[in-house]
Amino acid sequence: MQLLTDEVCRTLPRLGERNGDDVAVVKFFTPDSSWTWYVSEFDGDDILYGLVDGFEVEFGTFSLKELQAVRGPLGLPIERDVSFTPIPLDQLYRELRGMRAIR
């Protein structure tokens, strides 16, 4: 699966153009582990910005090329959730942090 198609790239704001209303537009996940990346911006080449739900829930940048190279414990590549509905990053952050508090 191609993680970022041209169509998907057109929906992503350029990196650094955040205006306070950040929205997770794209969701990547490892089908054989628990890591998830929510993308809100893209530099057009390699660097993405968004929310990562891995060991912790945190905001930051990550590399598209590295995501494309990663394989999970069973050797499966990262995939894009084609049915993902965009959601404000702050709302997503609160929801993910709340779910961790329950565990």
Beta strands, then each sheet from edge to edge (+ up, - down):
strand 1: 23-24
strand 2: 26-29
strand 3: 36-42
strand 4: 47-53
strand 5: 57-63
strand 6: 79-80
strand 7: 87-88
sheet 1: 1+ 7-
sheet 2: 5+ 4- 3+ 2- 6+
end
